[in-house]
Amino acid sequence: MRIRLALVTACLSLAATALPAQAATTGTHLEGQLPSGAAYVMDVPASWNGTVLLYSHGYSPAGAPNPAENTPGSAARDKLLAEGYALIGSSYATNGWAVGEAVPDQLATLDAFTQRFGAARRTLAWGRSYGGFVTTMLAERHADRFDGSLSMCGLVQGGVANWNSTLDPVFALRTLLAPDSGVRLAGFADQAQAVAAGKALTSKVDAAQRTPGGRARIALAAALHNIPGYNDASQAEPGPADWKTAQSNQYAAVRGLLQLPAFSWRQEAESRAGGNPSWNTGVDYRSMLVRSPLYKEVTELYKEAGLSLRTDLSALGRAPRVSADPSAVRWMRHTSVHSGRLTDPQLSIHTTGDALIPVQAESAYRRAATAAGSAGLLRQAYVDAPGHCTFTPGETLAALRTLEHRLDTGRWDASPGALNSLAKKADPAAEPRYVRYRPSTYPRPYDLAHPGDSRP
């Protein structure tokens, strides 16, 4: 998958300017295009400290702007440049489920950097969200290029597990709220069909939210995806038994899931895979619900609504299931599933209130790394905050410092106390929020380290 350095040298287009004045006054800023068509950006301070950080950006939907990115934000960028780090990253040649382009484009960007500035003393991969998935792919499959990696709110459960887990809540919603609607959940002919299906199911969910029974069923669907009851900083934070507020917050996240990931983004991924890469044949939703941290909320809302949870779970058990296209599963397995085999240290951080990539994704990767014998190289840390990737600059920099400490000393110190101390030093104005936390089990994990995961 690597683009040869000779091709990069022959085809590279460079545009050099000064670094942003607030970060450094005498560094080098490069923008250009790789042979694949991907854009890249590099910021290298005049007093480069020898470490290069290769940043992988998050998911960008088809049709959206696709600029190159080399940091998660300007505050982190300015501080890192002032400290002498080189920052690089590409746009990836295409948007969407672009792992087939993202991995080689990131490697080609690293090649271009080396050709222009020379070999780094230390090379670290880091990324957010979908970029955390790309980062882990780089760490597993191209370990010779990196010394360590940092995944932030990453989609580290991998592609098959992600699309399976995205299918479960919409299957429950269609079965319980629109059983005769004919809404398609997978295998879309085109984007228009997917968007129409998402809109149709959203209208049913909106109507259901106006009744106690509908709200209970939406909570059940949210539980199958482990959508937390506090998932956005603009929401009211529910108390321990405030099921009404928790469900209202989950409803907002369920609507977001229907509007983009579960339909529009799924169709784009299916178009690359050549079919539907997910399934729910053989899935026991009763057992899945019992294992969910939201089980108590669901049972209480069903009681308040006067509905039988047993009856609805039986309906899910009887409903016709969605089968995968074997060739699409093979494609996703080949391109988008983790092995858990790490050669160098990886730190992974996640917010506890993430609705887009629920925090249970971390337990899925822990499962893979443990089976692959890499658990000693992996550490996972948690920020007690609602939302997706809502880390403060200090929390982000603390994670990076922790990874570097592991590389410098050979020892991990990823405790909440150590991370919070580093975060406070990096960003004194913000209160750090790392906590001791252990996510529950991911509902349907899938990785290369478990042979039993190989078939639907």
Salt bridges, closest charged atoms under 4 A:
GLU31 OE2 - HIS29 NE2 2.72
ASP43 OD1 - HIS29 ND1 2.38
ASP78 OD1 - ARG77 NH2 2.90
GLU83 OE2 - LYS79 NZ 3.99
GLU83 OE1 - ARG401 NH2 2.83
GLU101 OE1 - ARG272 NH1 3.02
ASP111 OD1 - ARG2 NH2 3.48
ASP111 OD1 - ARG145 NH2 2.68
GLU140 OE1 - HIS338 ND1 3.80
ASP168 OD1 - ARG444 NH2 2.79
ASP206 OD1 - ARG255 NE 2.63
GLU268 OE2 - ARG272 NE 2.66
GLU270 OE2 - ARG266 NH1 3.90
GLU300 OE2 - LYS296 NZ 2.95
GLU300 OE2 - LYS303 NZ 3.62
ASP312 OD2 - ARG217 NE 2.72
ASP354 OD2 - HIS350 NE2 3.21
ASP354 OD2 - HIS388 ND1 2.68
GLU362 OE2 - HIS350 ND1 2.76
GLU395 OE1 - ARG433 NH2 2.88
ASP408 OD1 - ARG122 NH2 2.82
GLU431 OE1 - LYS424 NZ 3.47
ASP447 OD2 - ARG367 NH1 2.77
ASP447 OD1 - HIS450 ND1 2.81
ASP453 OD2 - ARG367 NH1 2.94
